Amino acid sequence: ENAILQSIGNEQLTVSRGTYSKNISIHIVQAPEIQTFTISGYITSNSSPLENVIVNYSGGSTTTNNFGFYQFQTNEHSNQTITPSLTGYIFEPQQITLTDIQQNYPNQNFTANLVSLDSENFTNISVYPNPAKDEINISGIENPQVIISDLSGRIILTTNSSKININNLSEGMYFLQVDNKMIKIVKK
């Protein structure tokens, strides 16, 4: 990006070596300070504060305190995508995106909903095979909104497909959210 430089003066410099001497004029400029802004908000569940939610943002993460409050600093003109995660919860909205930030953004709030962790709550939805090696299929729902997260709640993959390629996932356990329900899946 182009920065606007502030002129702070001119100086004369003499460079000498042996019998050689040269006067050089130097124009001194100062780059402006980069301004920072605060992004903050609350995360609640059933109107109560939700603590220990990991709030990921472009360039870092923070965690909500016992009041469900989070905040972080960002540079002027930056873009931020804010995504909360906590195992067993889904968030509304799923994420907030702010572009060309030129002010503080308080009240970037999320509501968390506890979801079930067993497959019996999937009335007509089937997730198979489980464990799976290369692909997971979802049937019983059209255009599913699917989120796969690791055990810490970090979102690994989002898709609207009923066939999900999990080839790039490491072996282990994950959570698959679909239709506001959650099930444990195993990548082998």
VONUKE-893010 format. One line per 5 residues: number of its first residue (from 0); their letters; for each residue x, y, z of C-alpha. Coordinates in steps of 0.05 Angstrom, whole numbers. Each point is the difference from the previous one (the first is absolute). Last residue first. Layout:
NUM) a) X:Y:Z ~ ... $
This chain:
187) kkvik) -177:-875:191 ~ -42:63:8 ~ -50:-8:56 ~ -65:38:6 ~ -34:28:62 $
182) imknd) -70:27:-14 ~ -30:69:6 ~ -69:26:-15 ~ -21:69:-25 ~ -17:-29:-69 $
177) vqlfy) 70:-27:-7 ~ 60:7:46 ~ 57:-52:-7 ~ 47:-4:59 ~ 68:-32:-10 $
172) mgesl) 39:-60:26 ~ 67:-22:-27 ~ 41:-13:-63 ~ 22:64:-33 ~ -48:33:-48 $
167) nnini) 21:8:-74 ~ -41:-60:-24 ~ -63:26:33 ~ -39:10:-65 ~ -72:16:18 $
162) kssnt) -59:-26:-39 ~ -66:33:22 ~ 28:68:-21 ~ -15:66:32 ~ 70:7:28 $
157) tliir) 42:25:58 ~ 67:-29:21 ~ 50:2:57 ~ -37:44:50 ~ 38:1:66 $
152) gslds) -44:-29:56 ~ 59:-29:40 ~ -20:-70:-21 ~ 6:18:-74 ~ -57:31:-40 $
147) iivqp) -41:-22:-60 ~ -57:46:-20 ~ -55:-22:-47 ~ -59:40:-26 ~ -40:-54:-35 $
142) neigs) -29:14:-69 ~ -54:-53:4 ~ -5:-44:62 ~ -9:-75:10 ~ 69:-20:-22 $
137) inied) 70:22:19 ~ 61:-34:-29 ~ 71:1:28 ~ 60:-10:-45 ~ 72:-24:3 $
132) kapnp) 13:-43:62 ~ -65:-4:39 ~ -19:-24:70 ~ -58:12:-10 ~ -25:-15:-70 $
127) yvsin) -48:33:-1 ~ -42:58:29 ~ -75:-13:-2 ~ -53:53:12 ~ -72:-17:10 $
122) tfnes) -6:14:75 ~ 72:18:16 ~ -10:4:75 ~ 22:-73:7 ~ 68:20:-29 $
117) dlsvl) 26:28:65 ~ 34:65:18 ~ -60:46:7 ~ 9:73:-11 ~ 7:58:48 $
112) natfn) -17:66:-33 ~ 46:60:1 ~ -20:72:-14 ~ 53:46:-29 ~ 14:74:10 $
107) qnpyn) 43:50:-38 ~ -24:53:49 ~ 60:46:-6 ~ 33:16:-67 ~ 52:55:8 $
102) qqidt) 12:41:-63 ~ 34:-1:-69 ~ -4:-74:-16 ~ 4:-13:-75 ~ -44:-63:5 $
97) ltiqq) -35:-34:59 ~ -24:-73:-6 ~ -41:-33:55 ~ -4:-75:8 ~ -49:-57:13 $
92) pefiy) -53:52:18 ~ -27:-32:42 ~ 47:-51:30 ~ -1:-75:8 ~ 21:-33:64 $
87) gtlsp) 26:-68:23 ~ 73:18:-5 ~ 12:74:3 ~ 15:44:-61 ~ -9:73:-17 $
82) titqn) 17:28:-69 ~ 19:72:-13 ~ 22:19:-71 ~ 41:64:0 ~ 23:47:-55 $
77) shent) 53:53:14 ~ -7:74:-19 ~ 25:22:69 ~ 35:-54:40 ~ -35:-49:46 $
72) qfqyf) -7:-6:75 ~ -38:-56:36 ~ -61:-8:44 ~ -41:-55:32 ~ -56:0:52 $
67) gfnnt) -39:-61:24 ~ -1:30:70 ~ 46:-55:26 ~ 51:19:-54 ~ -4:-17:-74 $
62) ttsgg) 63:-27:-33 ~ 46:32:-52 ~ 25:-19:-69 ~ 49:23:-52 ~ 16:30:-68 $
57) synvi) -70:3:-31 ~ -45:-16:59 ~ -14:-61:41 ~ -43:6:63 ~ 10:-60:45 $
52) vnelp) -58:-3:49 ~ 26:-8:71 ~ -60:36:31 ~ -73:1:-22 ~ -41:57:31 $
47) ssnst) -73:-17:12 ~ -58:20:-46 ~ -12:-74:-18 ~ 72:-2:-25 ~ 39:64:-5 $
42) iygsi) 61:27:-36 ~ 16:73:9 ~ 36:50:-43 ~ 64:35:-18 ~ 42:28:-57 $
37) tftqi) 48:55:21 ~ 35:45:-49 ~ 73:14:-17 ~ 31:60:-36 ~ 65:-10:-36 $
32) epaqv) 44:60:14 ~ 16:43:-60 ~ 66:-10:-36 ~ 51:54:14 ~ 39:38:-54 $
27) ihisi) 70:29:-3 ~ 24:33:-64 ~ 75:-8:-6 ~ 46:48:-38 ~ 69:-27:-14 $
22) nksyt) 64:40:1 ~ 60:-36:-31 ~ 74:0:20 ~ 58:-36:-32 ~ 70:18:25 $
17) grsvt) 3:-62:44 ~ -70:-24:9 ~ -55:49:18 ~ -77:-5:1 ~ -35:64:22 $
12) lqeng) -72:-5:21 ~ -51:55:-4 ~ -67:-11:33 ~ -72:14:-21 ~ -62:-4:44 $
7) isqli) -58:-39:30 ~ -40:-19:-62 ~ -58:-46:16 ~ -7:-63:-41 ~ -67:-25:-25 $
2) ane) 5:-75:-6 ~ -14:-38:-64 ~ -23:-71:12 $
